[in-house]
Amino acid sequence: MQLTVLGCHSPFPAPDGATPGYLITTKSGKQVLLDCGSGVLSQLIKYIPPYDLDMVILSHLHHDHIADFFVLQYAIMVAIKQGWRTKPLQIYAPIKPLKWSKNLYYGDYIDVRELNEKTWTELDEDTTVRSYRTNHSVPCYALEIQDQKHIILYGADSGYETNWNQMKKNPDVFICEATYLESDMPANAKDHLSTCQAGEIANLLNAKHLVVTHLFPFYDRDDLLHEVMSTYKGFCDLAQTGFILNLK
């Protein structure tokens, strides 16, 4: 598998960047987009035409994770009308909040399927995706992408009280949010993680490689990395637009 970071900031993009979006390329060449935040489409097109996507999975329906999906709808419509694509784009997403999930439908161009605690789907004969509910203000799901050799775990937006023990241990790559530096962590924060908490959870999961994401654009990257590594004992990268990992 290959992981390409298209966007890693929140709640708004950094210069020349994007909010969350991650392209997974399977061994067979399937192209799957995890989240589609603001600016993601302009990054995606550097690698593949948007109409070459096989699937989109939206972890939850907050603006910073779905903003560009509504532009992607247009791209798929044009591709089908021009004959560049022959079938609708399959997407998985939660059904709540309803006011946003109903807007995911777009004629015969988008095939919407529910993402929930029971979602398990095959990307190809070697690769599967499984979902896990996280602790967040709206229904949100961590995504475990597994082939015959590797596991990529995308934690999506997750509070510290998420049931991390339900997920498989020893992921090859754990993509985990770190929304706050410790000094900025709200006293009663339940929906997001701090840098140190991200490191602690990576230790709990025995993650081989931690990729920290969901970064506030104005934070100093050295400060972020220093705090994560104060708790995490493994190999860590801060996500950035264009970051690519090949798992062979």
Buried (B, 14 or more C-beta within 10 A) or exposed (E): BBBBBBBBBBBBBBEEBBBBBBBBBBBEEBBBBBBBBBBBBBBBEEBBEBBEBBBBBBBBBBEBBBBBBBBBBEBBBBBBEEEEBEEBBBBBBBBEBEEBBEEBEBEEBBBBBEBEEEBEBEBBEBBBBBBBBBBBEEBBBBBBBBBEEBBBBBBBBBBBEBEBEEBEEEBBBBBBBBBBBEEEBEEEBEBBBBBBBBBBBBBEBEBBBBBBBBBBBEBEEEEBBEBBBEBBEBEBBBBBBBBEBEBE
